[in-house]
Amino acid sequence: MPYKLKYVGNIYYPKYFVIPTYYENVKVIDGIAIVEKEVTKDRLLKEGFVLIEDKKEVIDLEKVIEEEKLEGKDSSFKKGSKKTK
């Protein structure tokens, strides 16, 4: 699982730089680094990076179905007919 980190150690940083680590060479572009290994992530966290987490919305399907029933919508899927030649 790749980790996405942002450099916040200093407000001035080069547009592109490379950090050599034991497992991989980390390319930092515009303050953003993407690493594969957790060991590398931990090292970058100590050097002034912060972890960027993509927040995903969790949808409760049972709640959505109940709301659709209250609104009068049908939540079941209907199979369409196929045209044959």
SVG drawing of the C-alpha trace seen along z (x, -y; Angstrom):
<svg xmlns="http://www.w3.org/2000/svg" viewBox="-44 -29 65 42">
<polyline fill="none" stroke="black" stroke-width="0.4" points="0.0,0.0 1.6,-3.3 1.8,-6.1 1.5,-9.7 3.4,-12.3 3.8,-16.1 6.8,-18.0 6.1,-20.6 9.5,-20.9 10.3,-24.2 8.3,-26.6 11.1,-26.8 12.0,-23.6 13.2,-22.8 10.5,-21.9 12.1,-18.5 14.6,-16.6 15.5,-12.9 16.0,-11.4 18.1,-8.3 16.9,-5.7 17.9,-2.1 15.0,-0.5 14.1,-3.1 15.0,-6.4 12.2,-8.8 11.3,-11.4 9.7,-14.6 7.9,-16.7 6.3,-20.0 6.6,-18.8 4.7,-15.5 6.4,-12.1 4.9,-8.7 6.6,-5.7 5.9,-2.0 7.6,-0.7 6.4,-1.5 10.0,-1.8 10.6,-4.6 7.4,-6.3 8.5,-6.2 11.8,-7.7 10.2,-10.6 7.8,-11.3 10.9,-11.9 12.4,-14.3 9.5,-16.8 6.9,-15.0 3.2,-14.4 1.0,-11.6 -1.8,-12.6 -4.8,-10.4 -7.5,-10.2 -10.8,-10.4 -13.5,-8.2 -17.2,-8.4 -18.7,-5.3 -22.2,-4.6 -24.7,-2.5 -26.7,-0.6 -29.5,0.3 -30.1,-3.3 -30.1,-4.3 -32.7,-1.6 -34.9,-2.7 -34.8,-6.4 -35.7,-5.3 -38.7,-3.3 -39.9,-6.4 -39.6,-8.5 -41.4,-5.9 -38.5,-5.0 -37.9,-1.4 -34.3,-0.3 -34.5,3.1 -32.8,3.6 -34.8,4.5 -33.4,6.6 -33.8,5.1 -34.7,7.1 -32.2,7.9 -32.9,7.3 -32.1,10.3 -31.6,10.2"/>
</svg>
